[in-house]
Amino acid sequence: MRMIRRFVQLVVTAVMLVVFVIAPEAESSEDIYDYETDHYLISGNGTDEAPYIIDLDDLEPDIDGIIRFSADNVDYIRTDSGSLIRISDLMRFDTEKEATEFRNSLVSEIAINQHTTKEMAQRDTHGNQLVASASMNGLCLISLYVSYTTSGNNHTGYIMEHHAYTTFTGYTLSVGWNETSAYSVVTSSGKDIYADATGEFITYLLVEGLVEISRQALHLHGYCWAIK
């Protein structure tokens, strides 16, 4: 009887080893690169018709600074931050002139505002202040904030922690914001925080079958009044 049990155990172990060896490896969730078409495939859907992604980092601008490529057979653009933009969601223009006028209306109407109010909410040791913003013709807004913590309640004591960050709100279809740097530093007074951020405002337009991508550098900076 003992020999039979031992034999069964050996058989089960052998079967498990065979299954382990010949079992197919699970498909990676990482993107699959198609060298023949020079595009990325979205993996994991198990079909031969996976949507194509083109990476913004792999594209070079023309002499006028605008990136252009055919929209044929391309489903998504992967931005600098890794997010995906669907080609079919982009704003469409019938002529290059119309696209240029729209693009120029956004870039030429960038209004940068400094927010240097010393009004503070009477609350605990945490604060969050808007120090600067850039409005693109009223359609979208890039804002620079500073969050901070003070040692005393109601903005008293000294600054313990601080952090600068940006947000992008409003109409965000066909436009984007790529933050390249954001930092904050306590001033010599020990009461205020200087914040600084740089990045690019990006437009994604569909013009006569071509995707056109342009970038506009932006610099936001200002002061946060943290301590009374």
ROTIKOL-986188 format. One record per atom (N, C-alpha, C): residue number from 0; residue in one letter; chain; atom name; x, y negated, z negated. Coordinates in nm, 3 decimals, decimal comma, padded with zeros to 5 digits. Example, Ala and Ser with C-alpha at 12.3 -4.5 7.8 and 13.67 -1.06 7.14 Angstrom:
0 A A N 01,319 00,569 -00,780
0 A A CA 01,230 00,450 -00,780
0 A A C 01,320 00,330 -00,780
1 S A N 01,285 00,225 -00,708
1 S A CA 01,367 00,106 -00,714
1 S A C 01,290 -00,003 -00,787
***
This chain:
0 M A N 00,084 00,121 00,000
0 M A CA 00,000 00,000 00,000
0 M A C 00,087 -00,125 00,000
1 R A N 00,193 -00,120 -00,081
1 R A CA 00,284 -00,235 -00,089
1 R A C 00,351 -00,257 00,047
2 M A N 00,384 -00,147 00,114
2 M A CA 00,448 -00,158 00,245
2 M A C 00,353 -00,221 00,347
3 I A N 00,225 -00,190 00,337
3 I A CA 00,126 -00,247 00,429
3 I A C 00,114 -00,397 00,410
4 R A N 00,106 -00,439 00,280
4 R A CA 00,096 -00,583 00,252
4 R A C 00,218 -00,656 00,303
5 R A N 00,335 -00,592 00,286
5 R A CA 00,458 -00,655 00,332
5 R A C 00,458 -00,670 00,484
6 F A N 00,407 -00,565 00,552
6 F A CA 00,401 -00,569 00,698
6 F A C 00,307 -00,680 00,746
7 V A N 00,193 -00,696 00,679
7 V A CA 00,097 -00,801 00,716
7 V A C 00,159 -00,938 00,698
8 Q A N 00,233 -00,957 00,588
8 Q A CA 00,298 -01,085 00,562
8 Q A C 00,398 -01,119 00,672
9 L A N 00,475 -01,019 00,714
9 L A CA 00,573 -01,041 00,820
9 L A C 00,506 -01,079 00,952
10 V A N 00,394 -01,011 00,982
10 V A CA 00,321 -01,042 01,106
10 V A C 00,268 -01,184 01,103
11 V A N 00,208 -01,226 00,992
11 V A CA 00,153 -01,361 00,979
11 V A C 00,263 -01,465 00,993
12 T A N 00,378 -01,439 00,928
12 T A CA 00,490 -01,532 00,937
12 T A C 00,539 -01,545 01,080
13 A A N 00,547 -01,435 01,150
13 A A CA 00,593 -01,438 01,289
13 A A C 00,498 -01,516 01,377
14 V A N 00,367 -01,498 01,356
14 V A CA 00,267 -01,571 01,435
14 V A C 00,278 -01,720 01,410
15 M A N 00,298 -01,759 01,282
15 M A CA 00,310 -01,901 01,250
15 M A C 00,433 -01,961 01,314
16 L A N 00,544 -01,885 01,320
16 L A CA 00,665 -01,936 01,383
16 L A C 00,645 -01,954 01,532
17 V A N 00,576 -01,863 01,596
17 V A CA 00,550 -01,873 01,739
17 V A C 00,464 -01,994 01,769
18 V A N 00,358 -02,013 01,690
18 V A CA 00,269 -02,128 01,709
18 V A C 00,346 -02,257 01,691
19 F A N 00,434 -02,261 01,591
19 F A CA 00,513 -02,382 01,565
19 F A C 00,605 -02,413 01,682
20 V A N 00,661 -02,309 01,743
20 V A CA 00,757 -02,331 01,851
20 V A C 00,688 -02,372 01,979
21 I A N 00,577 -02,307 02,013
21 I A CA 00,517 -02,331 02,144
21 I A C 00,407 -02,435 02,140
22 A A N 00,365 -02,481 02,020
22 A A CA 00,259 -02,581 02,012
22 A A C 00,305 -02,708 02,079
23 P A N 00,222 -02,771 02,164
23 P A CA 00,262 -02,893 02,234
23 P A C 00,281 -03,009 02,138
24 E A N 00,383 -03,092 02,166
24 E A CA 00,411 -03,209 02,082
24 E A C 00,302 -03,313 02,100
25 A A N 00,258 -03,372 01,990
25 A A CA 00,154 -03,473 01,997
25 A A C 00,201 -03,593 02,077
26 E A N 00,113 -03,648 02,158
26 E A CA 00,149 -03,763 02,241
26 E A C 00,177 -03,884 02,153
27 S A N 00,286 -03,949 02,181
27 S A CA 00,325 -04,065 02,103
27 S A C 00,227 -04,178 02,124
28 S A N 00,206 -04,257 02,018
28 S A CA 00,121 -04,375 02,030
28 S A C 00,195 -04,493 02,090
29 E A N 00,329 -04,476 02,112
29 E A CA 00,407 -04,583 02,172
29 E A C 00,369 -04,598 02,319
30 D A N 00,395 -04,715 02,374
30 D A CA 00,364 -04,740 02,513
30 D A C 00,457 -04,660 02,604
31 I A N 00,405 -04,615 02,716
31 I A CA 00,481 -04,539 02,813
31 I A C 00,515 -04,629 02,930
32 Y A N 00,644 -04,634 02,964
32 Y A CA 00,688 -04,720 03,074
32 Y A C 00,688 -04,643 03,204
33 D A N 00,628 -04,700 03,308
33 D A CA 00,622 -04,641 03,440
33 D A C 00,727 -04,709 03,527
34 Y A N 00,837 -04,641 03,551
34 Y A CA 00,948 -04,702 03,625
34 Y A C 00,915 -04,720 03,773
35 E A N 00,826 -04,641 03,827
35 E A CA 00,792 -04,652 03,969
35 E A C 00,716 -04,782 03,998
36 T A N 00,629 -04,820 03,906
36 T A CA 00,549 -04,941 03,926
36 T A C 00,599 -05,058 03,844
37 D A N 00,701 -05,034 03,760
37 D A CA 00,759 -05,138 03,677
37 D A C 00,654 -05,201 03,585
38 H A N 00,570 -05,118 03,525
38 H A CA 00,467 -05,164 03,433
38 H A C 00,464 -05,071 03,311
39 Y A N 00,393 -05,116 03,210
39 Y A CA 00,370 -05,034 03,092
39 Y A C 00,231 -04,973 03,099
40 L A N 00,221 -04,850 03,050
40 L A CA 00,092 -04,783 03,041
40 L A C 00,047 -04,780 02,895
41 I A N -00,081 -04,799 02,873
41 I A CA -00,137 -04,777 02,740
41 I A C -00,154 -04,627 02,723
42 S A N -00,089 -04,569 02,625
42 S A CA -00,093 -04,425 02,606
42 S A C -00,209 -04,384 02,517
43 G A N -00,235 -04,255 02,516
43 G A CA -00,329 -04,201 02,420
43 G A C -00,470 -04,185 02,470
44 N A N -00,502 -04,230 02,594
44 N A CA -00,639 -04,214 02,639
44 N A C -00,657 -04,087 02,723
45 G A N -00,546 -04,019 02,756
45 G A CA -00,556 -03,890 02,821
45 G A C -00,606 -03,893 02,963
46 T A N -00,597 -04,007 03,032
46 T A CA -00,642 -04,017 03,171
46 T A C -00,528 -04,064 03,258
47 D A N -00,546 -04,046 03,389
47 D A CA -00,447 -04,094 03,485
47 D A C -00,474 -04,238 03,527
48 E A N -00,574 -04,299 03,469
48 E A CA -00,611 -04,435 03,506
48 E A C -00,596 -04,529 03,388
49 A A N -00,489 -04,512 03,312
49 A A CA -00,464 -04,600 03,198
49 A A C -00,437 -04,741 03,248
50 P A N -00,487 -04,842 03,178
50 P A CA -00,467 -04,981 03,223
50 P A C -00,321 -05,021 03,220
51 Y A N -00,283 -05,107 03,312
51 Y A CA -00,146 -05,155 03,321
51 Y A C -00,126 -05,280 03,236
52 I A N -00,011 -05,285 03,170
52 I A CA 00,029 -05,401 03,092
52 I A C 00,158 -05,455 03,150
53 I A N 00,167 -05,585 03,162
53 I A CA 00,291 -05,648 03,203
53 I A C 00,341 -05,734 03,089
54 D A N 00,469 -05,721 03,056
54 D A CA 00,527 -05,791 02,942
54 D A C 00,571 -05,931 02,982
55 L A N 00,530 -06,028 02,902
55 L A CA 00,569 -06,167 02,929
55 L A C 00,720 -06,185 02,918
56 D A N 00,783 -06,110 02,830
56 D A CA 00,928 -06,122 02,811
56 D A C 01,007 -06,079 02,935
57 D A N 00,946 -05,997 03,020
57 D A CA 01,017 -05,945 03,137
57 D A C 01,005 -06,036 03,260
58 L A N 00,931 -06,145 03,248
58 L A CA 00,904 -06,229 03,363
58 L A C 00,990 -06,354 03,362
59 E A N 01,032 -06,397 03,481
59 E A CA 01,113 -06,518 03,496
59 E A C 01,031 -06,627 03,564
60 P A N 01,044 -06,752 03,519
60 P A CA 00,968 -06,861 03,581
60 P A C 01,025 -06,901 03,717
61 D A N 00,940 -06,963 03,799
61 D A CA 00,984 -07,021 03,925
61 D A C 01,062 -07,149 03,898
62 I A N 01,103 -07,215 04,004
62 I A CA 01,183 -07,336 03,989
62 I A C 01,106 -07,448 03,920
63 D A N 00,972 -07,444 03,928
63 D A CA 00,891 -07,546 03,861
63 D A C 00,860 -07,511 03,715
64 G A N 00,917 -07,400 03,666
64 G A CA 00,898 -07,362 03,527
64 G A C 00,776 -07,277 03,500
65 I A N 00,699 -07,243 03,604
65 I A CA 00,577 -07,165 03,588
65 I A C 00,603 -07,020 03,631
66 I A N 00,558 -06,926 03,549
66 I A CA 00,567 -06,784 03,582
66 I A C 00,448 -06,747 03,669
67 R A N 00,474 -06,677 03,779
67 R A CA 00,367 -06,635 03,869
67 R A C 00,385 -06,488 03,905
68 F A N 00,273 -06,415 03,908
68 F A CA 00,276 -06,277 03,956
68 F A C 00,136 -06,239 04,002
69 S A N 00,131 -06,139 04,090
69 S A CA 00,003 -06,095 04,144
69 S A C -00,079 -06,025 04,037
70 A A N -00,208 -06,055 04,037
70 A A CA -00,299 -05,993 03,940
70 A A C -00,344 -05,854 03,983
71 D A N -00,306 -05,813 04,104
71 D A CA -00,348 -05,682 04,154
71 D A C -00,293 -05,570 04,066
72 N A N -00,380 -05,481 04,026
72 N A CA -00,345 -05,361 03,950
72 N A C -00,287 -05,390 03,811
73 V A N -00,300 -05,512 03,764
73 V A CA -00,255 -05,548 03,629
73 V A C -00,379 -05,578 03,545
74 D A N -00,388 -05,513 03,430
74 D A CA -00,506 -05,530 03,344
74 D A C -00,481 -05,621 03,225
75 Y A N -00,359 -05,619 03,172
75 Y A CA -00,329 -05,696 03,051
75 Y A C -00,193 -05,763 03,062
76 I A N -00,179 -05,872 02,987
76 I A CA -00,049 -05,936 02,963
76 I A C -00,017 -05,915 02,816
77 R A N 00,106 -05,868 02,790
77 R A CA 00,152 -05,858 02,652
77 R A C 00,229 -05,985 02,617
78 T A N 00,182 -06,060 02,517
78 T A CA 00,242 -06,188 02,482
78 T A C 00,370 -06,168 02,400
79 D A N 00,436 -06,280 02,369
79 D A CA 00,558 -06,275 02,289
79 D A C 00,532 -06,215 02,151
80 S A N 00,413 -06,236 02,098
80 S A CA 00,380 -06,185 01,965
80 S A C 00,332 -06,040 01,967
81 G A N 00,315 -05,983 02,088
81 G A CA 00,273 -05,844 02,099
81 G A C 00,124 -05,825 02,123
82 S A N 00,046 -05,931 02,119
82 S A CA -00,098 -05,919 02,145
82 S A C -00,124 -05,905 02,295
83 L A N -00,243 -05,855 02,329
83 L A CA -00,279 -05,832 02,468
83 L A C -00,384 -05,931 02,515
84 I A N -00,365 -05,982 02,636
84 I A CA -00,462 -06,072 02,699
84 I A C -00,516 -06,002 02,823
85 R A N -00,647 -05,989 02,831
85 R A CA -00,709 -05,923 02,945
85 R A C -00,710 -06,018 03,066
86 I A N -00,663 -05,970 03,178
86 I A CA -00,657 -06,053 03,299
86 I A C -00,796 -06,101 03,339
87 S A N -00,896 -06,016 03,324
87 S A CA -01,032 -06,052 03,365
87 S A C -01,092 -06,162 03,279
88 D A N -01,031 -06,192 03,162
88 D A CA -01,081 -06,296 03,073
88 D A C -01,023 -06,434 03,104
89 L A N -00,925 -06,441 03,193
89 L A CA -00,858 -06,568 03,219
89 L A C -00,948 -06,664 03,296
90 M A N -00,925 -06,793 03,276
90 M A CA -00,996 -06,894 03,353
90 M A C -00,952 -06,886 03,498
91 R A N -01,049 -06,893 03,591
91 R A CA -01,022 -06,879 03,734
91 R A C -01,033 -07,013 03,805
92 F A N -00,940 -07,036 03,897
92 F A CA -00,940 -07,158 03,978
92 F A C -00,927 -07,121 04,125
93 D A N -01,002 -07,193 04,209
93 D A CA -01,001 -07,163 04,351
93 D A C -00,879 -07,219 04,423
94 T A N -00,822 -07,326 04,369
94 T A CA -00,707 -07,388 04,434
94 T A C -00,598 -07,418 04,331
95 E A N -00,477 -07,430 04,382
95 E A CA -00,363 -07,466 04,297
95 E A C -00,381 -07,606 04,240
96 K A N -00,442 -07,694 04,316
96 K A CA -00,464 -07,831 04,271
96 K A C -00,553 -07,834 04,147
97 E A N -00,662 -07,757 04,148
97 E A CA -00,752 -07,753 04,033
97 E A C -00,681 -07,699 03,909
98 A A N -00,601 -07,594 03,928
98 A A CA -00,529 -07,537 03,814
98 A A C -00,428 -07,635 03,758
99 T A N -00,358 -07,706 03,846
99 T A CA -00,258 -07,804 03,801
99 T A C -00,324 -07,918 03,725
100 E A N -00,437 -07,965 03,775
100 E A CA -00,508 -08,073 03,707
100 E A C -00,553 -08,030 03,568
101 F A N -00,604 -07,907 03,556
101 F A CA -00,648 -07,858 03,425
101 F A C -00,528 -07,844 03,331
102 R A N -00,419 -07,786 03,380
102 R A CA -00,300 -07,767 03,299
102 R A C -00,244 -07,901 03,252
103 N A N -00,238 -07,997 03,343
103 N A CA -00,186 -08,129 03,307
103 N A C -00,276 -08,201 03,208
104 S A N -00,407 -08,177 03,217
104 S A CA -00,499 -08,243 03,124
104 S A C -00,476 -08,197 02,982
105 L A N -00,435 -08,070 02,966
105 L A CA -00,406 -08,020 02,832
105 L A C -00,273 -08,073 02,780
106 V A N -00,171 -08,064 02,864
106 V A CA -00,036 -08,102 02,821
106 V A C -00,024 -08,252 02,801
107 S A N -00,086 -08,330 02,889
107 S A CA -00,072 -08,476 02,880
107 S A C -00,153 -08,533 02,765
108 E A N -00,251 -08,458 02,716
108 E A CA -00,336 -08,508 02,609
108 E A C -00,305 -08,442 02,475
109 I A N -00,180 -08,400 02,455
109 I A CA -00,141 -08,345 02,326
109 I A C -00,124 -08,458 02,227
110 A A N -00,205 -08,456 02,124
110 A A CA -00,199 -08,560 02,020
110 A A C -00,147 -08,499 01,891
111 I A N -00,029 -08,544 01,847
111 I A CA 00,032 -08,493 01,724
111 I A C 00,003 -08,590 01,611
112 N A N -00,054 -08,539 01,506
112 N A CA -00,092 -08,622 01,391
112 N A C -00,018 -08,578 01,266
113 Q A N 00,024 -08,675 01,187
113 Q A CA 00,085 -08,649 01,058
113 Q A C -00,023 -08,663 00,950
114 H A N -00,027 -08,570 00,858
114 H A CA -00,126 -08,572 00,749
114 H A C -00,050 -08,590 00,618
115 T A N -00,038 -08,714 00,578
115 T A CA 00,044 -08,746 00,461
115 T A C -00,040 -08,795 00,344
116 T A N -00,158 -08,742 00,329
116 T A CA -00,242 -08,781 00,217
116 T A C -00,187 -08,726 00,087
117 K A N -00,203 -08,803 -00,021
117 K A CA -00,160 -08,758 -00,153
117 K A C -00,277 -08,712 -00,238
118 E A N -00,391 -08,693 -00,173
118 E A CA -00,507 -08,644 -00,246
118 E A C -00,487 -08,495 -00,275
119 M A N -00,506 -08,455 -00,398
119 M A CA -00,484 -08,317 -00,439
119 M A C -00,606 -08,264 -00,511
120 A A N -00,637 -08,139 -00,483
120 A A CA -00,748 -08,075 -00,553
120 A A C -00,707 -08,044 -00,696
121 Q A N -00,796 -08,070 -00,788
121 Q A CA -00,767 -08,043 -00,929
121 Q A C -00,799 -07,897 -00,958
122 R A N -00,702 -07,813 -00,932
122 R A CA -00,723 -07,671 -00,960
122 R A C -00,597 -07,613 -01,022
123 D A N -00,577 -07,484 -01,011
123 D A CA -00,469 -07,420 -01,086
123 D A C -00,332 -07,450 -01,025
124 T A N -00,241 -07,357 -01,033
124 T A CA -00,103 -07,382 -00,993
124 T A C -00,078 -07,362 -00,843
125 H A N -00,182 -07,332 -00,767
125 H A CA -00,163 -07,304 -00,624
125 H A C -00,215 -07,421 -00,540
126 G A N -00,147 -07,444 -00,428
126 G A CA -00,190 -07,548 -00,335
126 G A C -00,167 -07,506 -00,192
127 N A N -00,241 -07,568 -00,101
127 N A CA -00,229 -07,540 00,042
127 N A C -00,263 -07,668 00,116
128 Q A N -00,166 -07,729 00,182
128 Q A CA -00,189 -07,859 00,244
128 Q A C -00,156 -07,858 00,392
129 L A N -00,239 -07,929 00,468
129 L A CA -00,213 -07,954 00,610
129 L A C -00,118 -08,073 00,619
130 V A N -00,005 -08,054 00,689
130 V A CA 00,093 -08,162 00,697
130 V A C 00,104 -08,222 00,837
131 A A N 00,070 -08,145 00,942
131 A A CA 00,076 -08,197 01,078
131 A A C -00,010 -08,109 01,168
132 S A N -00,056 -08,167 01,280
132 S A CA -00,136 -08,090 01,374
132 S A C -00,118 -08,147 01,514
133 A A N -00,144 -08,063 01,614
133 A A CA -00,138 -08,103 01,754
133 A A C -00,267 -08,059 01,821
134 S A N -00,338 -08,155 01,880
134 S A CA -00,464 -08,128 01,948
134 S A C -00,443 -08,134 02,099
135 M A N -00,486 -08,030 02,171
135 M A CA -00,474 -08,024 02,315
135 M A C -00,605 -08,067 02,379
136 N A N -00,615 -08,197 02,404
136 N A CA -00,733 -08,253 02,470
136 N A C -00,862 -08,217 02,397
137 G A N -00,852 -08,194 02,267
137 G A CA -00,970 -08,161 02,188
137 G A C -01,018 -08,018 02,202
138 L A N -00,952 -07,937 02,287
138 L A CA -00,998 -07,800 02,308
138 L A C -00,945 -07,703 02,203
139 C A N -00,820 -07,719 02,164
139 C A CA -00,761 -07,629 02,066
139 C A C -00,668 -07,708 01,976
140 L A N -00,634 -07,648 01,863
140 L A CA -00,559 -07,720 01,760
140 L A C -00,451 -07,629 01,702
141 I A N -00,328 -07,680 01,699
141 I A CA -00,217 -07,612 01,632
141 I A C -00,188 -07,690 01,504
142 S A N -00,192 -07,622 01,390
142 S A CA -00,178 -07,689 01,261
142 S A C -00,062 -07,632 01,183
143 L A N 00,009 -07,721 01,114
143 L A CA 00,120 -07,682 01,027
143 L A C 00,077 -07,700 00,882
144 Y A N 00,085 -07,594 00,805
144 Y A CA 00,045 -07,596 00,665
144 Y A C 00,164 -07,561 00,575
145 V A N 00,151 -07,600 00,449
145 V A CA 00,244 -07,556 00,345
145 V A C 00,162 -07,502 00,228
146 S A N 00,191 -07,380 00,191
146 S A CA 00,134 -07,325 00,068
146 S A C 00,242 -07,327 -00,039
147 Y A N 00,203 -07,351 -00,163
147 Y A CA 00,303 -07,365 -00,268
147 Y A C 00,244 -07,329 -00,403
148 T A N 00,333 -07,307 -00,497
148 T A CA 00,295 -07,278 -00,635
148 T A C 00,375 -07,368 -00,728
149 T A N 00,306 -07,427 -00,825
149 T A CA 00,373 -07,513 -00,923
149 T A C 00,374 -07,445 -01,060
150 S A N 00,467 -07,488 -01,144
150 S A CA 00,480 -07,427 -01,276
150 S A C 00,370 -07,469 -01,372
151 G A N 00,308 -07,587 -01,347
151 G A CA 00,202 -07,635 -01,434
151 G A C 00,070 -07,647 -01,361
152 N A N -00,039 -07,646 -01,437
152 N A CA -00,171 -07,662 -01,378
152 N A C -00,189 -07,801 -01,319
153 N A N -00,282 -07,811 -01,226
153 N A CA -00,318 -07,940 -01,165
153 N A C -00,197 -08,011 -01,104
154 H A N -00,112 -07,932 -01,034
154 H A CA 00,001 -07,989 -00,959
154 H A C 00,099 -08,063 -01,051
155 T A N 00,136 -08,003 -01,159
155 T A CA 00,235 -08,061 -01,250
155 T A C 00,351 -07,963 -01,268
156 G A N 00,455 -08,010 -01,334
156 G A CA 00,571 -07,926 -01,357
156 G A C 00,668 -07,934 -01,240
157 Y A N 00,711 -07,819 -01,193
157 Y A CA 00,803 -07,817 -01,079
157 Y A C 00,754 -07,715 -00,976
158 I A N 00,807 -07,725 -00,854
158 I A CA 00,767 -07,636 -00,744
158 I A C 00,839 -07,503 -00,759
159 M A N 00,762 -07,396 -00,770
159 M A CA 00,820 -07,264 -00,789
159 M A C 00,840 -07,191 -00,656
160 E A N 00,739 -07,196 -00,570
160 E A CA 00,746 -07,129 -00,441
160 E A C 00,682 -07,219 -00,335
161 H A N 00,727 -07,202 -00,211
161 H A CA 00,667 -07,278 -00,101
161 H A C 00,689 -07,203 00,030
162 H A N 00,596 -07,222 00,124
162 H A CA 00,600 -07,147 00,249
162 H A C 00,527 -07,226 00,358
163 A A N 00,594 -07,247 00,472
163 A A CA 00,533 -07,317 00,586
163 A A C 00,482 -07,215 00,687
164 Y A N 00,368 -07,245 00,747
164 Y A CA 00,312 -07,157 00,850
164 Y A C 00,222 -07,238 00,943
165 T A N 00,194 -07,183 01,060
165 T A CA 00,108 -07,251 01,157
165 T A C -00,015 -07,166 01,188
166 T A N -00,119 -07,234 01,233
166 T A CA -00,241 -07,167 01,279
166 T A C -00,279 -07,221 01,416
167 F A N -00,355 -07,142 01,490
167 F A CA -00,400 -07,180 01,624
167 F A C -00,550 -07,155 01,631
168 T A N -00,629 -07,261 01,645
168 T A CA -00,774 -07,249 01,640
168 T A C -00,838 -07,326 01,755
169 G A N -00,969 -07,306 01,769
169 G A CA -01,044 -07,374 01,875
169 G A C -01,063 -07,284 01,995
170 Y A N -01,059 -07,343 02,113
170 Y A CA -01,073 -07,268 02,238
170 Y A C -00,940 -07,199 02,268
171 T A N -00,935 -07,068 02,250
171 T A CA -00,809 -06,996 02,265
171 T A C -00,810 -06,901 02,385
172 L A N -00,913 -06,907 02,469
172 L A CA -00,918 -06,825 02,589
172 L A C -00,832 -06,891 02,697
173 S A N -00,739 -06,817 02,752
173 S A CA -00,647 -06,864 02,856
173 S A C -00,537 -06,955 02,804
174 V A N -00,530 -06,973 02,673
174 V A CA -00,421 -07,052 02,614
174 V A C -00,369 -06,976 02,492
175 G A N -00,247 -07,009 02,451
175 G A CA -00,189 -06,941 02,336
175 G A C -00,083 -07,026 02,269
176 W A N -00,040 -06,981 02,151
176 W A CA 00,062 -07,050 02,073
176 W A C 00,164 -06,948 02,026
177 N A N 00,290 -06,972 02,058
177 N A CA 00,399 -06,885 02,017
177 N A C 00,489 -06,960 01,920
178 E A N 00,473 -06,931 01,791
178 E A CA 00,557 -06,995 01,689
178 E A C 00,696 -06,934 01,692
179 T A N 00,797 -07,017 01,709
179 T A CA 00,935 -06,968 01,711
179 T A C 01,008 -06,991 01,580
180 S A N 00,966 -07,091 01,504
180 S A CA 01,027 -07,113 01,372
180 S A C 00,931 -07,194 01,286
181 A A N 00,938 -07,171 01,156
181 A A CA 00,862 -07,249 01,058
181 A A C 00,933 -07,237 00,924
182 Y A N 00,963 -07,351 00,865
182 Y A CA 01,032 -07,347 00,737
182 Y A C 00,991 -07,467 00,652
183 S A N 01,018 -07,457 00,522
183 S A CA 00,989 -07,566 00,430
183 S A C 01,103 -07,578 00,331
184 V A N 01,123 -07,700 00,279
184 V A CA 01,230 -07,726 00,184
184 V A C 01,185 -07,834 00,087
185 V A N 01,218 -07,821 -00,039
185 V A CA 01,184 -07,921 -00,140
185 V A C 01,276 -08,041 -00,122
186 T A N 01,219 -08,160 -00,125
186 T A CA 01,299 -08,281 -00,108
186 T A C 01,379 -08,312 -00,234
187 S A N 01,466 -08,412 -00,223
187 S A CA 01,553 -08,447 -00,336
187 S A C 01,476 -08,494 -00,459
188 S A N 01,352 -08,544 -00,438
188 S A CA 01,271 -08,589 -00,552
188 S A C 01,223 -08,474 -00,637
189 G A N 01,221 -08,354 -00,578
189 G A CA 01,170 -08,237 -00,649
189 G A C 01,019 -08,229 -00,653
190 K A N 00,951 -08,329 -00,595
190 K A CA 00,805 -08,334 -00,599
190 K A C 00,739 -08,305 -00,465
191 D A N 00,812 -08,327 -00,358
191 D A CA 00,755 -08,315 -00,224
191 D A C 00,821 -08,199 -00,148
192 I A N 00,751 -08,153 -00,045
192 I A CA 00,802 -08,045 00,039
192 I A C 00,800 -08,092 00,185
193 Y A N 00,913 -08,079 00,250
193 Y A CA 00,920 -08,110 00,393
193 Y A C 00,900 -07,979 00,471
194 A A N 00,812 -07,984 00,572
194 A A CA 00,783 -07,866 00,653
194 A A C 00,813 -07,896 00,799
195 D A N 00,859 -07,795 00,870
195 D A CA 00,897 -07,811 01,010
195 D A C 00,862 -07,683 01,085
196 A A N 00,809 -07,699 01,206
196 A A CA 00,773 -07,583 01,289
196 A A C 00,794 -07,615 01,436
197 T A N 00,843 -07,518 01,510
197 T A CA 00,858 -07,531 01,655
197 T A C 00,792 -07,412 01,723
198 G A N 00,759 -07,430 01,848
198 G A CA 00,697 -07,323 01,924
198 G A C 00,659 -07,369 02,063
199 E A N 00,581 -07,286 02,130
199 E A CA 00,540 -07,315 02,267
199 E A C 00,389 -07,301 02,282
200 F A N 00,329 -07,401 02,343
200 F A CA 00,189 -07,393 02,383
200 F A C 00,187 -07,332 02,523
201 I A N 00,110 -07,224 02,539
201 I A CA 00,114 -07,146 02,663
201 I A C -00,024 -07,143 02,728
202 T A N -00,028 -07,162 02,859
202 T A CA -00,152 -07,150 02,936
202 T A C -00,143 -07,030 03,028
203 Y A N -00,254 -06,956 03,037
203 Y A CA -00,264 -06,838 03,125
203 Y A C -00,381 -06,863 03,220
204 L A N -00,352 -06,884 03,347
204 L A CA -00,457 -06,916 03,444
204 L A C -00,452 -06,818 03,561
205 L A N -00,568 -06,795 03,621
205 L A CA -00,579 -06,709 03,738
205 L A C -00,611 -06,797 03,858
206 V A N -00,517 -06,804 03,952
206 V A CA -00,528 -06,896 04,065
206 V A C -00,510 -06,819 04,195
207 E A N -00,618 -06,806 04,271
207 E A CA -00,612 -06,742 04,403
207 E A C -00,542 -06,606 04,397
208 G A N -00,579 -06,525 04,300
208 G A CA -00,522 -06,391 04,289
208 G A C -00,389 -06,383 04,219
209 L A N -00,334 -06,497 04,177
209 L A CA -00,207 -06,499 04,105
209 L A C -00,231 -06,542 03,961
210 V A N -00,159 -06,478 03,869
210 V A CA -00,159 -06,523 03,732
210 V A C -00,047 -06,626 03,716
211 E A N -00,081 -06,742 03,662
211 E A CA 00,017 -06,848 03,641
211 E A C 00,029 -06,876 03,491
212 I A N 00,150 -06,871 03,442
212 I A CA 00,177 -06,890 03,299
212 I A C 00,276 -07,005 03,282
213 S A N 00,238 -07,103 03,205
213 S A CA 00,326 -07,218 03,180
213 S A C 00,346 -07,236 03,030
214 R A N 00,458 -07,297 02,992
214 R A CA 00,492 -07,318 02,852
214 R A C 00,523 -07,466 02,828
215 Q A N 00,480 -07,515 02,712
215 Q A CA 00,509 -07,652 02,670
215 Q A C 00,564 -07,647 02,528
216 A A N 00,689 -07,694 02,510
216 A A CA 00,750 -07,692 02,378
216 A A C 00,682 -07,792 02,286
217 L A N 00,665 -07,753 02,159
217 L A CA 00,603 -07,840 02,059
217 L A C 00,686 -07,838 01,930
218 H A N 00,688 -07,954 01,863
218 H A CA 00,758 -07,966 01,736
218 H A C 00,666 -08,038 01,638
219 L A N 00,633 -07,972 01,529
219 L A CA 00,549 -08,029 01,425
219 L A C 00,630 -08,041 01,296
220 H A N 00,611 -08,151 01,225
220 H A CA 00,679 -08,166 01,098
220 H A C 00,604 -08,267 01,012
221 G A N 00,627 -08,263 00,883
221 G A CA 00,561 -08,356 00,792
221 G A C 00,591 -08,320 00,649
222 Y A N 00,525 -08,392 00,556
222 Y A CA 00,551 -08,377 00,413
222 Y A C 00,426 -08,329 00,341
223 C A N 00,450 -08,246 00,243
223 C A CA 00,345 -08,198 00,152
223 C A C 00,375 -08,256 00,014
224 W A N 00,274 -08,322 -00,043
224 W A CA 00,290 -08,384 -00,176
224 W A C 00,243 -08,285 -00,281
225 A A N 00,336 -08,213 -00,339
225 A A CA 00,300 -08,101 -00,426
225 A A C 00,286 -08,138 -00,573
226 I A N 00,371 -08,228 -00,622
226 I A CA 00,371 -08,263 -00,763
226 I A C 00,326 -08,408 -00,779
227 K A N 00,243 -08,432 -00,879
227 K A CA 00,192 -08,566 -00,906
227 K A C 00,307 -08,659 -00,947
***
